[in-house]
Amino acid sequence: MNLISGVDVTAGALNAQKLRLDIVAQNIANAETTRTAEGGPYQRQVVSFATELVKQQANNGGIPLQTVKVASITSDPTPGQKVYNPQHPDAGADGMVTMPNVNLAFEMVDLITASRAYEANLSVVKNAKQMAEKALEIGH
Amino acid sequence: MTPIGSVNPLSTSPLMRLDAASLSPEVAQPAAAGSASAAVPTDAFSAMLDHLVGDVTAKDAAATAATNQVLMGNSGQLHQSVIAMQEAGVAFSLMVQVRNKLVESYQELMRMQV
């Protein structure tokens, strides 16, 4: 992967944004989950990114390029909302159920941000390819 | 296997090879491919194209493998597959350009008045 230079960096970013989208999907899917393998309601997962050095290539003048990778997926520790629902199987003795700390509005914002970031990286790929094609047009 | 790197020697050495070949009388008789003396320039020319075609084929195979992985559900990296396909496309265009240039210089030589 080195004919269109810089695409390795973008591919890393695309991977990272896609994983972020997957985590948002997981959060939305589990917005009502009150029972998990660890016990208690589902905790919202948060993705954090870190830079990662791309393998140095000779064709970009040996300049080290940094791509992005998902550094960690951590649980959001904020406590979930308590809802009075005595019929719920996970309700406590006082009839209160602890719901997951997923806020759909936050998740939608994350979803749109991830999708826009993905699009931005795709336009980098598109432009890099167009530059390569323009260079090939020199011969015409 | 860097196509750009593999083309760099191509863009310089063919000229030198063709210069040397144009001095030798064998070039005037391209039909004499069977003779040992004519085999040297023919080899260099075909090796050049072989190398280039091999590079492009490898890129294409990589793109096909990535696409297959996505289609089989083994990888969710749709973008990797599409990027690999685009790379193969650019490598192919590069090969076509180099071929055009080689044919052009060959025809230029054939048109030369001796």
HADDOCK unambig.tbl for C-alpha pairs under 7 A between the chains (distance, minus, plus):
assign (segid A and resid 2 and name CA) (segid B and resid 2 and name CA) 6.78 0.50 0.50
assign (segid A and resid 3 and name CA) (segid B and resid 3 and name CA) 6.61 0.50 0.50
assign (segid A and resid 3 and name CA) (segid B and resid 4 and name CA) 6.66 0.50 0.50
assign (segid A and resid 3 and name CA) (segid B and resid 87 and name CA) 6.51 0.50 0.50
assign (segid A and resid 4 and name CA) (segid B and resid 87 and name CA) 6.70 0.50 0.50
assign (segid A and resid 11 and name CA) (segid B and resid 80 and name CA) 6.81 0.50 0.50
assign (segid A and resid 133 and name CA) (segid B and resid 90 and name CA) 6.89 0.50 0.50
assign (segid A and resid 136 and name CA) (segid B and resid 94 and name CA) 6.56 0.50 0.50
